[in-house]
Amino acid sequence: MKSIDLTKFRGPSSTQFTGRPQGQQARSELNIDTLDVDETTPQVEFLIPESTTSFNPSFYLGLLFDSYLKLGLDKFKEKYSFKIQTSDLTIKRIINKNLEDGERNAINSLLNKTGLN
């Protein structure tokens, strides 16, 4: 398994991952397009650092929506996972909810169910 520390994409003195453009920039710098198709790296774990308080769905979509498009939901879930590196259970619940929101937004976009339809 390959582990990717996301700390540097949070921004200086920030505790949040936010912004679709910032997620897209992280995707580019981390070469996620290559990882999507790299069979020598079957699993990738994103490390969410200890002092994180929020993982905004917009960042999630910038980072990973193209992977959903390429891989589909099942292969995406086999390939990518997150590890929240905090022992604070309240923060862990919040970040898990953020990740669920990002996933739901990605799936709704894939199914063309964006609320505007």
Residue frames relative to the residue before (quaternion, step in Angstrom):
aa qw qx qy qz dx dy dz
M 1.0000 0.0000 0.0000 0.0000 0.00 0.00 0.00
K 0.2891 -0.7312 0.5945 0.1684 3.53 -1.07 0.83
S 0.1807 -0.7735 0.6006 0.0914 3.58 -0.91 0.96
I 0.1096 -0.7871 0.6063 0.0294 3.55 -0.96 0.94
D 0.2688 -0.7569 0.5811 0.1311 3.55 -0.66 1.17
L 0.2602 -0.8107 0.5120 0.1136 3.58 -0.62 1.15
T 0.3216 0.8064 -0.4670 0.1683 3.61 1.27 -0.11
K 0.7106 0.4896 -0.2917 0.4126 3.60 0.71 -0.98
F 0.6673 0.5058 -0.3063 0.4529 3.61 1.20 -0.34
R 0.5119 0.6520 -0.4040 0.3869 3.56 1.31 0.08
G 0.4809 -0.6576 0.4476 0.3688 3.56 1.11 -0.49
P 0.6144 -0.5779 0.3902 0.3692 3.56 -1.12 0.68
S 0.8683 0.0008 -0.0679 0.4913 3.55 -0.95 1.03
S 0.4940 0.6307 -0.4454 0.3997 3.60 1.15 0.57
T 0.2723 -0.7430 0.5850 0.1776 3.55 -1.23 0.50
Q 0.6869 0.4702 -0.2567 0.4911 3.57 1.32 0.09
F 0.2771 -0.6744 0.6515 0.2094 3.50 -1.29 0.57
T 0.1704 0.8054 -0.5425 0.1670 3.57 -0.53 1.12
G 0.7432 0.4306 -0.3183 0.4011 3.53 -1.27 0.55
R 0.4311 -0.7077 0.4995 0.2527 3.55 -0.75 1.04
P 0.6409 0.5109 -0.3499 0.4536 3.65 0.89 -0.76
Q 0.6474 0.5072 -0.3240 0.4675 3.60 1.01 -0.75
G 0.6294 0.5181 -0.3259 0.4788 3.59 1.07 -0.69
Q 0.6499 0.5077 -0.3081 0.4742 3.57 1.02 -0.80
Q 0.6275 0.5210 -0.3331 0.4731 3.58 1.04 -0.74
A 0.6377 0.5108 -0.3217 0.4785 3.59 0.98 -0.85
R 0.6209 0.5493 -0.3324 0.4497 3.59 0.97 -0.86
S 0.6740 0.4978 -0.2845 0.4658 3.54 0.92 -0.95
E 0.6945 0.4823 -0.2816 0.4535 3.60 0.81 -1.00
L 0.7168 0.4390 -0.2425 0.4843 3.58 1.10 -0.70
N 0.3574 -0.7649 0.4633 0.2695 3.57 1.33 -0.03
I 0.1028 0.8326 -0.5335 0.1076 3.57 0.93 0.95
D 0.5716 0.5846 -0.3900 0.4235 3.62 1.06 -0.61
T 0.6651 0.4877 -0.2914 0.4848 3.57 1.01 -0.82
L 0.6504 0.5207 -0.3180 0.4525 3.58 0.96 -0.86
D 0.5723 0.6129 -0.3750 0.3951 3.60 1.07 -0.72
V 0.7996 0.2958 -0.1289 0.5065 3.57 0.93 -0.90
D 0.5090 0.6591 -0.4093 0.3728 3.59 1.30 -0.05
E 0.2243 -0.8101 0.5314 0.1049 3.56 -0.33 1.24
T 0.5830 0.5642 -0.3857 0.4393 3.60 1.22 -0.20
T 0.7100 0.3009 -0.2201 0.5974 3.58 1.33 -0.21
P 0.1092 -0.8624 0.4913 0.0549 3.59 0.31 1.23
Q 0.7995 0.1544 -0.0864 0.5740 3.60 1.15 -0.53
V 0.0964 -0.7752 0.6241 0.0178 3.51 -1.08 0.88
E 0.1259 -0.7850 0.6053 0.0389 3.54 -0.89 1.02
F 0.2423 -0.7556 0.5943 0.1311 3.56 -0.76 1.08
L 0.2540 -0.7737 0.5673 0.1223 3.56 -0.82 1.05
I 0.1674 -0.7653 0.6173 0.0725 3.55 -0.71 1.13
P 0.3937 -0.7879 0.4203 0.2181 3.59 -0.34 1.26
E 0.7616 -0.4569 0.2853 0.3603 3.48 -1.37 0.64
S 0.7849 0.3797 -0.1930 0.4501 3.60 0.69 -1.03
T 0.4165 0.7070 -0.4704 0.3246 3.60 1.23 0.31
T 0.1710 -0.7968 0.5732 0.0856 3.58 -1.01 0.85
S 0.8079 0.0747 -0.0242 0.5841 3.61 1.21 -0.36
F 0.0949 -0.7557 0.6462 0.0483 3.54 -1.16 0.76
N 0.2431 -0.8413 0.4700 0.1102 3.53 0.18 1.37
P 0.5574 -0.6245 0.4293 0.3391 3.60 -0.97 0.80
S 0.6006 0.5602 -0.3782 0.4270 3.61 1.06 -0.56
F 0.6394 0.4959 -0.3256 0.4892 3.60 0.99 -0.76
Y 0.6210 0.5569 -0.3234 0.4468 3.57 0.97 -0.93
L 0.6923 0.4716 -0.2825 0.4675 3.59 0.86 -0.96
G 0.6357 0.5197 -0.3331 0.4636 3.60 0.98 -0.75
L 0.6857 0.4900 -0.2671 0.4673 3.54 1.02 -0.87
L 0.8748 0.1905 -0.0151 0.4452 3.58 0.74 -1.02
F 0.4623 0.7050 -0.4655 0.2693 3.64 1.10 -0.23
D 0.6423 0.5212 -0.3355 0.4507 3.61 0.93 -0.79
S 0.6108 0.5404 -0.3501 0.4609 3.60 1.13 -0.56
Y 0.6066 0.5294 -0.3471 0.4809 3.59 1.07 -0.68
L 0.6484 0.5264 -0.3173 0.4492 3.57 0.97 -0.89
K 0.7117 0.4656 -0.2552 0.4599 3.58 0.89 -0.95
L 0.8041 0.3578 -0.1436 0.4526 3.55 0.81 -1.07
G 0.3561 -0.6854 0.5417 0.3317 3.57 1.03 -0.73
L 0.6997 -0.5196 0.3019 0.3864 3.55 -1.23 0.48
D 0.6929 0.4934 -0.3034 0.4294 3.61 0.75 -0.96
K 0.6957 0.4531 -0.2791 0.4825 3.59 0.83 -0.94
F 0.5865 0.5652 -0.3677 0.4488 3.57 1.11 -0.67
K 0.6989 0.4777 -0.2743 0.4562 3.59 0.84 -0.99
E 0.6147 0.5225 -0.3457 0.4792 3.59 1.16 -0.50
K 0.7185 0.4793 -0.2369 0.4448 3.56 1.02 -0.87
Y 0.8380 0.2162 -0.0525 0.4982 3.59 0.75 -1.07
S 0.0602 0.7665 -0.6377 0.0464 3.53 -1.15 0.79
F 0.3280 -0.7260 0.5722 0.1947 3.53 -1.35 0.23
K 0.1216 -0.7463 0.6477 0.0936 3.52 -1.19 0.65
I 0.2149 -0.7733 0.5889 0.0951 3.54 -0.62 1.18
Q 0.2337 -0.8406 0.4823 0.0780 3.55 -0.40 1.27
T 0.5088 0.6029 -0.4677 0.3987 3.59 0.87 0.87
S 0.3636 -0.7085 0.5569 0.2361 3.53 -1.19 0.55
D 0.5141 0.6317 -0.4138 0.4067 3.60 1.30 -0.11
L 0.3553 -0.7861 0.4671 0.1940 3.58 -0.31 1.25
T 0.6162 0.5405 -0.3517 0.4522 3.59 1.07 -0.64
I 0.6671 0.4787 -0.2916 0.4908 3.57 0.90 -0.92
K 0.6291 0.5397 -0.3338 0.4490 3.59 0.96 -0.82
R 0.6485 0.5053 -0.3142 0.4748 3.62 0.98 -0.82
I 0.6426 0.5253 -0.3203 0.4566 3.57 0.97 -0.87
I 0.6923 0.4670 -0.2849 0.4705 3.58 0.83 -0.95
N 0.6143 0.5278 -0.3522 0.4691 3.61 1.01 -0.70
K 0.6375 0.5074 -0.3206 0.4830 3.60 1.01 -0.79
N 0.6212 0.5359 -0.3346 0.4636 3.61 1.00 -0.80
L 0.6717 0.4931 -0.2935 0.4686 3.58 0.92 -0.93
E 0.6294 0.5202 -0.3281 0.4749 3.59 1.03 -0.76
D 0.6336 0.5235 -0.3229 0.4693 3.60 1.02 -0.79
G 0.6463 0.5149 -0.3135 0.4677 3.58 0.97 -0.85
E 0.6580 0.5006 -0.3051 0.4726 3.57 0.95 -0.88
R 0.6519 0.5141 -0.3164 0.4589 3.59 0.92 -0.89
N 0.6473 0.5107 -0.3164 0.4691 3.58 0.98 -0.83
A 0.6433 0.5153 -0.3217 0.4659 3.59 0.99 -0.81
I 0.6735 0.4897 -0.2965 0.4675 3.59 0.88 -0.93
N 0.6478 0.5118 -0.3214 0.4639 3.59 0.94 -0.84
S 0.6438 0.5061 -0.3213 0.4756 3.60 1.01 -0.74
L 0.6356 0.5276 -0.3275 0.4586 3.58 1.00 -0.81
L 0.7359 0.4036 -0.2110 0.5011 3.55 1.03 -0.85
N 0.4207 -0.7297 0.4333 0.3207 3.55 1.36 0.11
K 0.4721 0.6267 -0.4595 0.4163 3.56 1.02 0.90
T 0.1347 0.8502 -0.4938 0.1235 3.55 0.52 1.16
G 0.5883 -0.5729 0.3814 0.4245 3.61 1.20 0.02
L 0.6592 0.4638 -0.3074 0.5058 3.57 1.24 -0.27
N 0.5862 0.5868 -0.3612 0.4261 3.58 1.27 -0.19
